[in-house]
């Protein structure tokens, strides 16, 4: 079973790489730059939000249009 899961993950990485390269060529042909790195895409690296939990909660409440007393 572990082999199957490993092969699925490998296939996902291969597909992601092909999409990344095609997007890279697309942007370069138009004189633009790619903003996301392939490694970040494959390994799900996301930049940490520097805000505190309270700041994030207030932002979500504000965007949702909720009023909390």
Biopython code that builds the backbone (N, CA, C, O; Angstrom):
import numpy as np
from Bio.PDB.StructureBuilder import StructureBuilder

atoms = [
    (1, "UNK", "N", (0.818, -1.186, 0.000)),
    (1, "UNK", "CA", (0.000, 0.000, 0.000)),
    (1, "UNK", "C", (0.871, 1.262, 0.000)),
    (1, "UNK", "O", (0.557, 2.250, -0.664)),
    (2, "UNK", "N", (1.964, 1.208, 0.755)),
    (2, "UNK", "CA", (2.860, 2.361, 0.827)),
    (2, "UNK", "C", (3.448, 2.673, -0.552)),
    (2, "UNK", "O", (3.652, 3.835, -0.903)),
    (3, "UNK", "N", (3.715, 1.627, -1.320)),
    (3, "UNK", "CA", (4.254, 1.811, -2.672)),
    (3, "UNK", "C", (3.271, 2.591, -3.536)),
    (3, "UNK", "O", (3.666, 3.500, -4.266)),
    (4, "UNK", "N", (2.014, 2.243, -3.456)),
    (4, "UNK", "CA", (0.987, 2.914, -4.257)),
    (4, "UNK", "C", (0.911, 4.395, -3.876)),
    (4, "UNK", "O", (0.845, 5.260, -4.750)),
    (5, "UNK", "N", (0.919, 4.681, -2.591)),
    (5, "UNK", "CA", (0.870, 6.070, -2.143)),
    (5, "UNK", "C", (2.103, 6.845, -2.607)),
    (5, "UNK", "O", (2.008, 8.012, -2.989)),
    (6, "UNK", "N", (3.244, 6.191, -2.569)),
    (6, "UNK", "CA", (4.479, 6.823, -3.027)),
    (6, "UNK", "C", (4.425, 7.125, -4.527)),
    (6, "UNK", "O", (4.853, 8.193, -4.963)),
    (7, "UNK", "N", (3.909, 6.201, -5.298)),
    (7, "UNK", "CA", (3.789, 6.399, -6.756)),
    (7, "UNK", "C", (2.796, 7.522, -7.077)),
    (7, "UNK", "O", (3.010, 8.300, -8.006)),
    (8, "UNK", "N", (1.725, 7.595, -6.313)),
    (8, "UNK", "CA", (0.749, 8.670, -6.526)),
    (8, "UNK", "C", (1.400, 10.015, -6.263)),
    (8, "UNK", "O", (1.236, 10.952, -7.045)),
    (9, "UNK", "N", (2.139, 10.116, -5.165)),
    (9, "UNK", "CA", (2.823, 11.372, -4.829)),
    (9, "UNK", "C", (3.851, 11.732, -5.906)),
    (9, "UNK", "O", (3.979, 12.898, -6.277)),
    (10, "UNK", "N", (4.580, 10.736, -6.405)),
    (10, "UNK", "CA", (5.561, 10.979, -7.452)),
    (10, "UNK", "C", (4.869, 11.481, -8.719)),
    (10, "UNK", "O", (5.353, 12.408, -9.367)),
    (11, "UNK", "N", (3.753, 10.875, -9.065)),
    (11, "UNK", "CA", (2.995, 11.302, -10.245)),
    (11, "UNK", "C", (2.506, 12.743, -10.080)),
    (11, "UNK", "O", (2.571, 13.534, -11.021)),
    (12, "UNK", "N", (2.022, 13.080, -8.894)),
    (12, "UNK", "CA", (1.574, 14.446, -8.632)),
    (12, "UNK", "C", (2.716, 15.443, -8.805)),
    (12, "UNK", "O", (2.520, 16.528, -9.353)),
    (13, "UNK", "N", (3.906, 15.076, -8.339)),
    (13, "UNK", "CA", (5.062, 15.952, -8.484)),
    (13, "UNK", "C", (5.444, 16.122, -9.954)),
    (13, "UNK", "O", (5.799, 17.221, -10.379)),
    (14, "UNK", "N", (5.374, 15.061, -10.717)),
    (14, "UNK", "CA", (5.694, 15.131, -12.141)),
    (14, "UNK", "C", (4.701, 16.023, -12.881)),
    (14, "UNK", "O", (5.095, 16.833, -13.720)),
    (15, "UNK", "N", (3.435, 15.876, -12.576)),
    (15, "UNK", "CA", (2.407, 16.697, -13.214)),
    (15, "UNK", "C", (2.586, 18.159, -12.819)),
    (15, "UNK", "O", (2.488, 19.049, -13.664)),
    (16, "UNK", "N", (2.848, 18.408, -11.539)),
    (16, "UNK", "CA", (3.062, 19.777, -11.074)),
    (16, "UNK", "C", (4.256, 20.407, -11.778)),
    (16, "UNK", "O", (4.216, 21.585, -12.133)),
    (17, "UNK", "N", (5.317, 19.632, -11.983)),
    (17, "UNK", "CA", (6.502, 20.142, -12.668)),
    (17, "UNK", "C", (6.172, 20.517, -14.113)),
    (17, "UNK", "O", (6.603, 21.560, -14.603)),
    (18, "UNK", "N", (5.414, 19.670, -14.783)),
    (18, "UNK", "CA", (5.040, 19.956, -16.179)),
    (18, "UNK", "C", (4.187, 21.218, -16.267)),
    (18, "UNK", "O", (4.394, 22.044, -17.156)),
    (19, "UNK", "N", (3.236, 21.373, -15.355)),
    (19, "UNK", "CA", (2.429, 22.585, -15.343)),
    (19, "UNK", "C", (3.282, 23.803, -15.053)),
    (19, "UNK", "O", (3.107, 24.853, -15.672)),
    (20, "UNK", "N", (4.207, 23.667, -14.113)),
    (20, "UNK", "CA", (5.078, 24.788, -13.746)),
    (20, "UNK", "C", (5.916, 25.226, -14.944)),
    (20, "UNK", "O", (6.025, 26.418, -15.232)),
    (21, "UNK", "N", (6.503, 24.259, -15.634)),
    (21, "UNK", "CA", (7.335, 24.592, -16.797)),
    (21, "UNK", "C", (6.506, 25.239, -17.901)),
    (21, "UNK", "O", (6.945, 26.212, -18.515)),
    (22, "UNK", "N", (5.320, 24.712, -18.158)),
    (22, "UNK", "CA", (4.486, 25.306, -19.203)),
    (22, "UNK", "C", (4.068, 26.729, -18.819)),
    (22, "UNK", "O", (4.049, 27.618, -19.669)),
    (23, "UNK", "N", (3.737, 26.945, -17.550)),
    (23, "UNK", "CA", (3.409, 28.302, -17.099)),
    (23, "UNK", "C", (4.618, 29.219, -17.182)),
    (23, "UNK", "O", (4.499, 30.383, -17.567)),
    (24, "UNK", "N", (5.784, 28.691, -16.820)),
    (24, "UNK", "CA", (7.010, 29.479, -16.884)),
    (24, "UNK", "C", (7.279, 29.950, -18.310)),
    (24, "UNK", "O", (7.592, 31.120, -18.532)),
    (25, "UNK", "N", (7.159, 29.053, -19.262)),
    (25, "UNK", "CA", (7.358, 29.419, -20.660)),
    (25, "UNK", "C", (6.306, 30.413, -21.136)),
    (25, "UNK", "O", (6.614, 31.331, -21.896)),
    (26, "UNK", "N", (5.083, 30.233, -20.697)),
    (26, "UNK", "CA", (3.989, 31.142, -21.046)),
    (26, "UNK", "C", (4.297, 32.553, -20.565)),
    (26, "UNK", "O", (4.167, 33.515, -21.321)),
    (27, "UNK", "N", (4.710, 32.673, -19.289)),
    (27, "UNK", "CA", (5.006, 33.997, -18.742)),
    (27, "UNK", "C", (6.240, 34.613, -19.392)),
    (27, "UNK", "O", (6.255, 35.811, -19.672)),
    (28, "UNK", "N", (7.266, 33.815, -19.634)),
    (28, "UNK", "CA", (8.483, 34.356, -20.244)),
    (28, "UNK", "C", (8.218, 34.863, -21.652)),
    (28, "UNK", "O", (8.813, 35.854, -22.076)),
    (29, "UNK", "N", (7.330, 34.194, -22.384)),
    (29, "UNK", "CA", (7.002, 34.642, -23.730)),
    (29, "UNK", "C", (6.318, 35.998, -23.712)),
    (29, "UNK", "O", (6.366, 36.729, -24.701)),
    (30, "UNK", "N", (5.693, 36.335, -22.618)),
    (30, "UNK", "CA", (5.003, 37.613, -22.486)),
    (30, "UNK", "C", (5.804, 38.645, -21.679)),
    (30, "UNK", "O", (5.296, 39.720, -21.360)),
    (31, "UNK", "N", (7.050, 38.312, -21.355)),
    (31, "UNK", "CA", (7.918, 39.237, -20.642)),
    (31, "UNK", "C", (7.602, 39.388, -19.171)),
    (31, "UNK", "O", (7.973, 40.389, -18.557)),
    (32, "UNK", "N", (6.928, 38.419, -18.599)),
    (32, "UNK", "CA", (6.587, 38.483, -17.179)),
    (32, "UNK", "C", (7.411, 37.445, -16.426)),
    (32, "UNK", "O", (8.089, 36.613, -17.029)),
    (33, "UNK", "N", (7.341, 37.508, -15.096)),
    (33, "UNK", "CA", (8.087, 36.550, -14.288)),
    (33, "UNK", "C", (7.142, 35.652, -13.505)),
    (33, "UNK", "O", (6.017, 36.029, -13.178)),
    (34, "UNK", "N", (7.629, 34.462, -13.216)),
    (34, "UNK", "CA", (6.870, 33.505, -12.408)),
    (34, "UNK", "C", (7.045, 33.897, -10.947)),
    (34, "UNK", "O", (8.165, 34.170, -10.517)),
    (35, "UNK", "N", (5.968, 33.930, -10.181)),
    (35, "UNK", "CA", (6.061, 34.387, -8.805)),
    (35, "UNK", "C", (6.181, 33.258, -7.796)),
    (35, "UNK", "O", (6.570, 33.499, -6.653)),
    (36, "UNK", "N", (5.858, 32.037, -8.189)),
    (36, "UNK", "CA", (5.899, 30.923, -7.248)),
    (36, "UNK", "C", (6.970, 29.926, -7.682)),
    (36, "UNK", "O", (7.081, 29.585, -8.859)),
    (37, "UNK", "N", (7.753, 29.468, -6.713)),
    (37, "UNK", "CA", (8.793, 28.502, -7.008)),
    (37, "UNK", "C", (8.201, 27.103, -7.101)),
    (37, "UNK", "O", (7.194, 26.801, -6.460)),
    (38, "UNK", "N", (8.833, 26.255, -7.902)),
    (38, "UNK", "CA", (8.377, 24.875, -8.057)),
    (38, "UNK", "C", (8.433, 24.125, -6.726)),
    (38, "UNK", "O", (7.505, 23.387, -6.392)),
    (39, "UNK", "N", (9.492, 24.305, -5.979)),
    (39, "UNK", "CA", (9.640, 23.612, -4.692)),
    (39, "UNK", "C", (8.513, 24.002, -3.737)),
    (39, "UNK", "O", (8.010, 23.156, -2.998)),
    (40, "UNK", "N", (8.117, 25.263, -3.745)),
    (40, "UNK", "CA", (7.020, 25.696, -2.889)),
    (40, "UNK", "C", (5.712, 25.054, -3.318)),
    (40, "UNK", "O", (4.872, 24.714, -2.485)),
    (41, "UNK", "N", (5.547, 24.893, -4.607)),
    (41, "UNK", "CA", (4.336, 24.274, -5.132)),
    (41, "UNK", "C", (4.248, 22.801, -4.750)),
    (41, "UNK", "O", (3.204, 22.337, -4.293)),
    (42, "UNK", "N", (5.331, 22.075, -4.934)),
    (42, "UNK", "CA", (5.328, 20.637, -4.687)),
    (42, "UNK", "C", (5.288, 20.312, -3.204)),
    (42, "UNK", "O", (4.555, 19.418, -2.781)),
    (43, "UNK", "N", (6.062, 21.022, -2.424)),
    (43, "UNK", "CA", (6.168, 20.688, -1.008)),
    (43, "UNK", "C", (5.244, 21.521, -0.131)),
    (43, "UNK", "O", (5.371, 21.511, 1.093)),
    (44, "UNK", "N", (4.307, 22.249, -0.759)),
    (44, "UNK", "CA", (3.300, 23.040, -0.057)),
    (44, "UNK", "C", (3.906, 24.000, 0.951)),
    (44, "UNK", "O", (3.392, 24.159, 2.059)),
    (45, "UNK", "N", (4.981, 24.627, 0.568)),
    (45, "UNK", "CA", (5.608, 25.614, 1.448)),
    (45, "UNK", "C", (4.837, 26.918, 1.330)),
    (45, "UNK", "O", (4.743, 27.504, 0.252)),
    (46, "UNK", "N", (4.304, 27.348, 2.419)),
    (46, "UNK", "CA", (3.567, 28.605, 2.440)),
    (46, "UNK", "C", (4.224, 29.531, 3.449)),
    (46, "UNK", "O", (4.709, 29.100, 4.495)),
    (47, "UNK", "N", (4.229, 30.789, 3.116)),
    (47, "UNK", "CA", (4.807, 31.755, 4.035)),
    (47, "UNK", "C", (3.903, 31.881, 5.247)),
    (47, "UNK", "O", (2.679, 31.932, 5.125)),
    (48, "UNK", "N", (4.516, 31.929, 6.402)),
    (48, "UNK", "CA", (3.760, 32.052, 7.640)),
    (48, "UNK", "C", (3.171, 33.458, 7.746)),
    (48, "UNK", "O", (3.808, 34.442, 7.371)),
    (49, "UNK", "N", (1.979, 33.533, 8.249)),
    (49, "UNK", "CA", (1.320, 34.817, 8.444)),
    (49, "UNK", "C", (1.925, 35.473, 9.684)),
    (49, "UNK", "O", (1.879, 34.889, 10.766)),
    (50, "UNK", "N", (2.488, 36.673, 9.550)),
    (50, "UNK", "CA", (3.166, 37.297, 10.692)),
    (50, "UNK", "C", (2.199, 37.865, 11.739)),
    (50, "UNK", "O", (2.622, 38.291, 12.813)),
    (51, "UNK", "N", (0.905, 37.868, 11.419)),
    (51, "UNK", "CA", (-0.061, 38.437, 12.357)),
    (51, "UNK", "C", (-0.335, 37.480, 13.517)),
    (51, "UNK", "O", (-0.149, 36.269, 13.407)),
    (52, "UNK", "N", (-0.781, 38.060, 14.627)),
    (52, "UNK", "CA", (-1.150, 37.233, 15.778)),
    (52, "UNK", "C", (-2.515, 36.599, 15.510)),
    (52, "UNK", "O", (-3.215, 36.979, 14.571)),
    (53, "UNK", "N", (-2.880, 35.635, 16.339)),
    (53, "UNK", "CA", (-4.164, 34.953, 16.180)),
    (53, "UNK", "C", (-5.322, 35.933, 16.333)),
    (53, "UNK", "O", (-6.319, 35.835, 15.619)),
    (54, "UNK", "N", (-5.192, 36.875, 17.258)),
    (54, "UNK", "CA", (-6.250, 37.868, 17.467)),
    (54, "UNK", "C", (-6.413, 38.766, 16.239)),
    (54, "UNK", "O", (-7.534, 39.094, 15.848)),
    (55, "UNK", "N", (-5.293, 39.159, 15.636)),
    (55, "UNK", "CA", (-5.361, 39.996, 14.441)),
    (55, "UNK", "C", (-6.016, 39.252, 13.282)),
    (55, "UNK", "O", (-6.801, 39.832, 12.532)),
    (56, "UNK", "N", (-5.699, 37.987, 13.138)),
    (56, "UNK", "CA", (-6.304, 37.182, 12.076)),
    (56, "UNK", "C", (-7.805, 37.035, 12.312)),
    (56, "UNK", "O", (-8.600, 37.181, 11.384)),
    (57, "UNK", "N", (-8.189, 36.746, 13.558)),
    (57, "UNK", "CA", (-9.610, 36.598, 13.887)),
    (57, "UNK", "C", (-10.373, 37.892, 13.611)),
    (57, "UNK", "O", (-11.466, 37.854, 13.045)),
    (58, "UNK", "N", (-9.812, 39.033, 14.002)),
    (58, "UNK", "CA", (-10.464, 40.318, 13.739)),
    (58, "UNK", "C", (-10.611, 40.573, 12.244)),
    (58, "UNK", "O", (-11.633, 41.094, 11.798)),
    (59, "UNK", "N", (-9.603, 40.211, 11.478)),
    (59, "UNK", "CA", (-9.657, 40.381, 10.028)),
    (59, "UNK", "C", (-10.762, 39.517, 9.415)),
    (59, "UNK", "O", (-11.507, 39.978, 8.550)),
    (60, "UNK", "N", (-10.863, 38.276, 9.862)),
    (60, "UNK", "CA", (-11.898, 37.377, 9.349)),
    (60, "UNK", "C", (-13.287, 37.900, 9.703)),
    (60, "UNK", "O", (-14.190, 37.896, 8.866)),
    (61, "UNK", "N", (-13.453, 38.343, 10.931)),
    (61, "UNK", "CA", (-14.738, 38.886, 11.372)),
    (61, "UNK", "C", (-15.106, 40.113, 10.555)),
    (61, "UNK", "O", (-16.254, 40.267, 10.138)),
    (62, "UNK", "N", (-14.133, 40.985, 10.327)),
    (62, "UNK", "CA", (-14.371, 42.206, 9.556)),
    (62, "UNK", "C", (-14.757, 41.861, 8.111)),
    (62, "UNK", "O", (-15.711, 42.426, 7.576)),
    (63, "UNK", "N", (-14.026, 40.943, 7.483)),
    (63, "UNK", "CA", (-14.310, 40.582, 6.083)),
    (63, "UNK", "C", (-15.665, 39.888, 5.935)),
    (63, "UNK", "O", (-16.324, 40.013, 4.902)),
    (64, "UNK", "N", (-16.073, 39.159, 6.971)),
    (64, "UNK", "CA", (-17.358, 38.454, 6.932)),
    (64, "UNK", "C", (-18.515, 39.412, 7.211)),
    (64, "UNK", "O", (-19.677, 39.058, 7.012)),
    (65, "UNK", "N", (-18.204, 40.608, 7.666)),
    (65, "UNK", "CA", (-19.249, 41.590, 7.957)),
    (65, "UNK", "C", (-19.980, 41.308, 9.256)),
    (65, "UNK", "O", (-21.128, 41.720, 9.425)),
    (66, "UNK", "N", (-19.333, 40.613, 10.168)),
    (66, "UNK", "CA", (-19.949, 40.278, 11.444)),
    (66, "UNK", "C", (-19.700, 41.373, 12.454)),
    (66, "UNK", "O", (-18.710, 42.099, 12.374)),
    (67, "UNK", "N", (-20.610, 41.486, 13.409)),
    (67, "UNK", "CA", (-20.466, 42.457, 14.492)),
    (67, "UNK", "C", (-20.394, 41.682, 15.799)),
    (67, "UNK", "O", (-21.347, 41.003, 16.181)),
    (68, "UNK", "N", (-19.265, 41.787, 16.480)),
    (68, "UNK", "CA", (-19.070, 41.081, 17.735)),
    (68, "UNK", "C", (-19.001, 42.094, 18.867)),
    (68, "UNK", "O", (-18.277, 43.087, 18.801)),
    (69, "UNK", "N", (-19.763, 41.817, 19.886)),
    (69, "UNK", "CA", (-19.776, 42.750, 21.028)),
    (69, "UNK", "C", (-18.945, 42.228, 22.157)),
    (69, "UNK", "O", (-18.839, 42.877, 23.197)),
]
sb = StructureBuilder()
sb.init_structure("model")
sb.init_model(0)
sb.init_chain("A")
sb.init_seg("    ")
for serial, (resi, resn, name, xyz) in enumerate(atoms, 1):
    if name == "N":
        sb.init_residue(resn, " ", resi, " ")
    sb.init_atom(name, np.array(xyz, "f"), 0.0, 1.0, " ", f" {name:<3s}", serial, name[0])
structure = sb.get_structure()
